[in-house]
Amino acid sequence: MKNLPFEWLVGLRYTRAGRRSSRNSFISFISLISMAGIALGVAALIIVLSVMNGFQKEVRDRMLSVLPHIEVFDASGVIPDWQATAKQAQLHPSVLGAAPYVDAQSMIVNDGVMRGAVIRGILPDEEPKVSIVASKVKAGKLTDLKEGAFNIILGVELARAMHVGIGDKVTLAAPEGQLTPAGTIPRLKGFTVVAVFEAGHYEFDSGMAFIHLADAQKFFRQDAPTGVRLRIKDMLQAPQVAFELSRSLGGSLITRDWSQQNSNYFAAVKTEKTMMFIILTLIIAVAAFNLVSTLVMTVTEKQADIAILRTLGASPMSIMKIFMVQGGLVGLFGTALGVLSGIIVALNIDVIVPFIEKILGIQFLAKEVYVISTLPSDLHWSDVWTIGGIAVVLAFLATIYPSWRAARVKPAEALRYE
């Protein structure tokens, strides 16, 4: 400590609580409030962004339980030689698996109840290579889809809306009718419900069904699969891998990654996260403004000390450094406390929230209302560094005006009434 410049020593002394007057103690109390405000803002921002990241990750994982990382399809609507396309795509080091699919819209009818749904034709043996839908089947098995048996697997909400269970029959209506001498009549086919899946995402649970690939081709009158679905090592690299595949596959083949399929949802989440970041940053800004008032009060209280230091040879820049050190330390301590608190809460939110719910006797996310009934958390260290850096910068900016005001104190005027 003795080897520190005198500006640091004086700034450290001003940061501590004074004992000689109640005014000094009041200023130190305001400093603590400023420090607590910065800590609260930093901690709140880290926790909220971690929870939002957690919700985004949870929804994304549930969506990707039935969606592929990348889809490869032809502009004509079908890929005759899907095996060759799959083999060529798997030459890419990031591709782990490939499987064909047929996608089409259809109406499902049962007992006067009619629902629109996406019908996906798959190969039960190949599907686990590209999705985890097999693990989402709650009743029955994915392998119950047999070629020629015309079996179907419904989403849990869709099955509930149709009032059907395992073993019941539903009727599928093809989007294209059949021409007859009497005119165009709808093409209908009966399917047997052999399983029910629950992805945990309402859009898919209420509007998607799986049938065997061969049955889908027959029913929708397609000569080949719609395309090939791919699974890669890192789903976050899907846009880059899809771009590379589009160049290597060539021809009329088109690649589409999972973020493009749900671009509106992820754009909305990104906008919401950005707005929440800006709003909560205002808490830190308010604490920084509070720090300005604290330093202004300190400068007013320490005018005599400033004058004496000036008469002893301290330069205006040295006076500025003293109060910048004081404000900077408050900002650093507050940021460090907020970062530590935010990280602890974000990493243990799965324990803290149930504990609070147990004490208060309430449940924040009721299972009967929300699909995700627990608060997930996904701490991103990049968010922590960004938030901490912003808090420190705002704290140092808050010291500029009070420090500049302290450097302009004139010794003679300050000591006139001392």
C-alpha positions in Angstrom: 0.0 0.0 0.0 2.8 2.4 0.8 4.3 2.0 -2.7 1.0 3.2 -4.3 0.8 6.8 -5.7 -0.6 9.3 -3.3 -3.7 9.7 -5.5 -4.6 6.1 -4.9 -4.0 6.3 -1.2 -6.2 9.4 -0.8 -8.9 7.9 -3.1 -8.9 4.7 -1.0 -9.2 6.8 2.2 -12.1 8.7 0.8 -13.9 5.5 -0.1 -13.9 4.2 3.4 -16.4 5.5 6.0 -15.4 8.6 7.8 -15.5 8.8 11.6 -15.0 12.5 12.3 -18.4 13.8 11.1 -21.8 12.5 10.4 -21.6 14.1 6.9 -18.6 11.9 6.0 -20.6 8.8 7.2 -23.6 9.9 5.1 -21.4 10.3 2.0 -20.0 6.8 2.6 -23.5 5.5 3.0 -24.5 6.9 -0.3 -21.4 5.3 -1.8 -22.6 1.9 -0.5 -26.0 2.5 -2.0 -24.3 3.3 -5.3 -22.3 0.2 -5.1 -25.4 -1.9 -4.2 -27.3 -0.4 -7.1 -24.6 -1.3 -9.6 -24.3 -4.8 -8.0 -28.1 -5.3 -8.2 -28.3 -4.1 -11.8 -25.4 -6.4 -12.9 -26.8 -9.4 -11.1 -30.3 -8.9 -12.4 -29.0 -8.6 -16.0 -26.9 -11.7 -15.7 -29.8 -13.7 -14.2 -32.5 -12.5 -16.6 -30.3 -13.1 -19.7 -29.3 -16.6 -18.4 -33.0 -17.5 -17.9 -33.9 -16.2 -21.4 -31.0 -18.2 -22.8 -32.3 -21.2 -20.9 -35.8 -20.9 -22.3 -34.4 -20.4 -25.8 -32.2 -23.5 -25.5 -35.1 -25.5 -24.0 -37.5 -24.6 -26.8 -34.8 -25.0 -29.5 -34.0 -28.5 -28.2 -37.6 -29.5 -28.2 -38.1 -28.2 -31.7 -35.0 -30.1 -32.9 -36.3 -33.3 -31.4 -38.6 -33.5 -34.5 -36.8 -31.1 -36.8 -33.6 -31.8 -38.7 -30.5 -29.7 -38.4 -30.4 -29.4 -42.2 -32.7 -30.4 -45.0 -31.6 -31.1 -48.6 -34.3 -31.1 -51.2 -34.7 -30.6 -55.0 -36.5 -27.7 -56.7 -38.6 -30.3 -58.5 -40.1 -31.5 -55.2 -38.5 -35.0 -55.1 -35.1 -36.6 -55.0 -35.1 -39.8 -57.0 -31.7 -41.0 -55.9 -31.7 -40.0 -52.2 -29.1 -42.5 -51.3 -26.5 -40.9 -53.5 -27.4 -37.4 -52.1 -27.1 -38.7 -48.5 -23.8 -40.4 -49.3 -22.4 -37.3 -50.8 -23.6 -35.1 -47.9 -22.0 -37.4 -45.4 -18.6 -36.8 -46.9 -18.7 -33.5 -45.0 -16.9 -33.9 -41.7 -19.7 -32.2 -39.7 -22.5 -34.5 -41.0 -23.3 -37.4 -38.6 -26.3 -38.9 -40.2 -28.8 -38.7 -43.1 -32.3 -40.0 -43.7 -35.0 -39.5 -46.3 -38.4 -37.9 -45.7 -41.7 -37.0 -47.3 -43.4 -33.8 -46.2 -47.0 -32.9 -47.1 -50.1 -31.2 -45.7 -53.2 -33.3 -45.1 -56.5 -33.2 -43.2 -57.1 -35.8 -40.5 -60.7 -36.8 -39.9 -62.3 -38.8 -37.2 -65.9 -38.9 -36.0 -66.7 -35.5 -37.5 -63.6 -33.9 -36.0 -61.2 -32.5 -38.7 -57.7 -31.1 -38.1 -55.0 -30.0 -40.5 -51.5 -31.5 -40.0 -48.1 -31.9 -41.5 -47.7 -35.5 -42.4 -44.1 -36.7 -42.5 -43.1 -39.9 -44.1 -40.0 -41.5 -42.5 -38.0 -44.7 -42.4 -38.2 -45.9 -38.8 -34.7 -47.5 -38.9 -33.1 -44.4 -40.4 -34.9 -41.7 -38.5 -32.9 -42.1 -35.2 -29.8 -41.0 -37.2 -31.2 -37.5 -37.7 -33.6 -36.9 -34.8 -34.6 -38.0 -31.3 -38.3 -38.4 -32.1 -38.1 -42.1 -31.0 -37.3 -41.0 -27.5 -40.3 -38.7 -27.5 -42.8 -41.5 -28.3 -44.9 -41.8 -25.1 -47.1 -44.7 -26.1 -46.2 -47.4 -28.7 -42.9 -47.5 -30.7 -41.5 -45.7 -33.7 -40.8 -49.1 -35.2 -44.5 -49.9 -35.3 -44.6 -48.0 -38.6 -44.5 -50.9 -41.0 -44.4 -50.6 -44.8 -47.8 -51.2 -46.3 -49.6 -51.4 -42.9 -50.7 -47.7 -43.2 -50.0 -47.0 -39.5 -49.7 -43.4 -38.1 -48.1 -41.8 -35.1 -49.8 -38.6 -33.8 -48.7 -35.8 -31.6 -50.2 -35.9 -28.2 -52.3 -32.7 -28.6 -53.4 -33.8 -32.0 -54.5 -37.2 -30.7 -56.3 -35.5 -27.8 -58.1 -33.2 -30.2 -59.1 -36.1 -32.5 -60.3 -38.2 -29.4 -58.2 -41.2 -30.5 -55.8 -43.5 -28.8 -53.6 -46.5 -29.7 -55.5 -48.9 -32.0 -58.0 -46.3 -33.2 -58.6 -45.5 -36.9 -58.3 -42.0 -38.5 -58.8 -40.9 -42.1 -56.4 -38.9 -44.0 -57.5 -36.7 -46.9 -55.0 -36.0 -49.6 -54.6 -32.3 -50.7 -55.0 -33.4 -54.4 -58.3 -35.0 -55.3 -59.0 -37.8 -57.7 -60.6 -37.2 -61.1 -63.7 -39.2 -61.9 -66.5 -38.9 -64.4 -68.6 -37.3 -61.7 -65.8 -34.7 -61.1 -63.0 -34.4 -58.6 -63.5 -36.3 -55.3 -61.2 -36.2 -52.3 -58.7 -39.2 -51.9 -59.2 -40.7 -48.5 -57.2 -43.4 -46.7 -57.7 -45.0 -43.3 -54.7 -45.2 -41.0 -54.3 -47.0 -37.6 -52.9 -45.0 -34.7 -50.0 -47.1 -33.3 -48.1 -44.5 -31.2 -48.3 -41.0 -29.7 -45.3 -38.7 -29.4 -44.8 -35.6 -27.2 -42.1 -33.2 -28.3 -43.0 -30.6 -25.7 -43.6 -28.0 -28.3 -47.3 -27.3 -28.9 -46.9 -26.5 -32.6 -45.6 -30.0 -33.3 -47.6 -31.9 -30.7 -50.8 -30.5 -32.2 -50.0 -30.4 -35.9 -47.7 -33.2 -36.9 -48.0 -36.9 -37.6 -45.5 -39.6 -38.8 -46.2 -42.4 -41.3 -43.9 -44.8 -43.1 -42.0 -43.4 -46.0 -43.4 -45.9 -48.5 -46.9 -45.3 -47.4 -46.4 -41.6 -47.7 -45.2 -41.9 -51.3 -48.2 -44.1 -52.2 -50.7 -41.8 -50.5 -49.3 -38.5 -51.8 -48.4 -40.1 -55.2 -44.8 -39.3 -55.2 -42.2 -41.4 -57.0 -39.4 -40.5 -54.5 -38.8 -38.8 -51.2 -39.1 -35.1 -50.8 -35.6 -34.8 -49.6 -32.9 -35.8 -47.2 -32.6 -34.7 -43.5 -29.1 -34.3 -42.0 -27.8 -34.2 -38.5 -24.5 -32.5 -37.7 -22.1 -32.4 -34.8 -22.8 -28.8 -33.7 -26.3 -27.5 -34.5 -25.1 -23.9 -33.9 -22.9 -24.4 -37.0 -25.9 -25.4 -39.2 -26.0 -22.2 -41.3 -22.3 -22.5 -42.1 -22.5 -26.2 -42.9 -25.6 -25.7 -45.0 -23.8 -23.1 -47.0 -20.9 -25.4 -47.6 -23.1 -28.3 -48.6 -25.0 -26.1 -51.0 -21.8 -25.5 -52.8 -20.5 -29.1 -52.7 -23.8 -30.8 -53.7 -24.5 -28.4 -56.6 -27.2 -29.0 -59.2 -30.8 -28.1 -58.4 -30.4 -29.2 -54.8 -31.4 -26.7 -52.1 -30.2 -26.7 -48.5 -32.1 -25.2 -45.5 -31.0 -25.2 -41.9 -33.2 -25.2 -38.8 -32.8 -21.5 -38.1 -34.3 -20.7 -41.5 -37.3 -22.9 -40.9 -38.1 -21.0 -37.7 -36.6 -17.6 -38.6 -39.6 -15.6 -37.2 -39.4 -17.2 -33.8 -35.7 -16.8 -33.4 -35.8 -13.2 -34.7 -38.5 -12.4 -32.1 -36.5 -14.0 -29.3 -33.4 -12.1 -30.3 -35.3 -8.8 -30.3 -36.8 -9.6 -26.9 -33.4 -10.4 -25.5 -31.9 -7.2 -26.9 -34.7 -5.0 -25.5 -34.5 -6.7 -22.1 -30.7 -6.1 -22.1 -31.3 -2.4 -22.8 -34.0 -2.0 -20.2 -32.0 -3.7 -17.4 -28.9 -1.8 -18.4 -30.8 1.3 -17.3 -30.6 0.0 -13.7 -26.9 0.1 -13.9 -27.1 3.6 -15.5 -29.3 4.9 -12.6 -26.7 3.5 -10.1 -24.0 5.3 -12.1 -25.9 8.6 -11.9 -26.2 8.0 -8.2 -22.4 7.7 -8.1 -22.1 11.1 -9.7 -24.1 12.7 -6.9 -22.0 10.9 -4.4 -18.8 12.2 -5.8 -20.2 15.7 -6.2 -21.0 15.6 -2.4 -17.6 14.3 -1.7 -15.9 17.1 -3.7 -18.0 19.7 -1.8 -17.1 18.2 1.5 -13.4 17.9 0.7 -12.8 21.3 -0.7 -10.4 22.2 2.1 -8.5 19.0 1.6 -8.3 19.7 -2.1 -7.0 23.2 -1.5 -4.3 21.9 0.9 -3.2 19.3 -1.6 -3.0 22.0 -4.3 -0.9 24.2 -2.1 1.4 21.3 -1.5 2.0 21.0 -5.2 -0.6 18.5 -6.4 -1.6 19.2 -10.0 -5.2 19.4 -11.2 -4.7 16.0 -12.9 -3.7 14.5 -9.6 -6.9 15.8 -8.0 -8.9 14.3 -10.8 -7.2 11.0 -10.3 -8.1 10.9 -6.6 -11.8 11.2 -7.2 -11.7 8.9 -10.3 -10.0 6.3 -8.1 -12.8 6.7 -5.5 -15.6 6.4 -8.1 -13.8 3.7 -10.0 -13.4 1.5 -6.9 -17.0 1.8 -6.1 -17.9 0.8 -9.6 -15.4 -2.1 -9.6 -16.5 -3.4 -6.2 -20.2 -3.1 -7.2 -19.6 -4.8 -10.5 -17.6 -7.7 -8.9 -20.3 -8.2 -6.3 -23.0 -8.2 -9.0 -21.1 -10.6 -11.3 -20.4 -13.0 -8.4 -24.1 -12.9 -7.2 -25.5 -13.2 -10.7 -23.3 -16.2 -11.5 -24.1 -18.0 -8.3 -27.9 -17.5 -8.8 -27.8 -18.3 -12.5 -25.9 -21.6 -11.9 -28.2 -22.6 -9.0 -31.6 -21.3 -10.2 -32.9 -24.8 -10.4 -32.4 -25.1 -6.6 -33.2 -21.5 -5.6 -36.6 -21.2 -7.4 -38.1 -24.4 -6.0 -36.9 -23.4 -2.5 -38.7 -20.0 -2.8 -41.8 -21.7 -4.2 -41.8 -24.1 -1.3 -41.5 -21.3 1.3 -44.2 -19.1 -0.3 -46.4 -22.1 -1.2 -46.8 -21.0 -4.9 -45.6 -22.2 -8.3 -44.4 -19.5 -10.7 -44.9 -21.7 -13.8 -47.9 -24.0 -13.2 -47.7 -27.4 -15.0 -51.3 -27.1 -16.0 -50.7 -23.8 -17.9 -47.1 -23.8 -19.1 -45.3 -26.5 -21.1 -42.0 -25.6 -19.4 -42.9 -25.6 -15.7 -39.3 -24.9 -14.4 -37.1 -22.0 -14.9 -34.2 -23.1 -17.1 -30.9 -21.3 -17.0 -28.1 -21.2 -19.6 -25.2 -18.9 -18.5 -23.2 -17.5 -21.3 -19.8 -16.2 -20.2 -19.8 -13.8 -23.1 -22.8 -12.1 -21.6 -21.1 -11.9 -18.2 -18.0 -10.2 -19.6 -20.2 -7.8 -21.7 -22.3 -6.8 -18.7 -19.3 -6.4 -16.4 -17.5 -4.3 -18.9 -20.5 -2.0 -19.5 -21.0 -1.6 -15.7 -17.3 -0.6 -15.2 -17.3 1.8 -18.2 -20.5 3.5 -16.9 -18.9 3.8 -13.4 -15.8 5.4 -14.8 -17.7 7.8 -17.0 -19.7 8.8 -13.9 -16.4 10.0 -12.3 -15.4 12.4 -15.1 -17.6 15.4 -14.2 -17.1 15.3 -10.4 -13.4 14.8 -10.8 -13.2 17.7 -13.3 -15.1 19.9 -10.9 -12.7 18.9 -8.1 -9.7 19.9 -10.3 -11.2 23.4 -10.7 -11.3 24.2 -7.0 -9.3 27.3 -6.3 -7.2 26.9 -3.1 -7.5 30.5 -1.9 -11.3 30.6 -2.2 -11.6 27.1 -0.6 -9.5 28.1 2.4 -10.9 31.6 2.9 -13.5 30.6 5.6 -11.5 27.7 7.1 
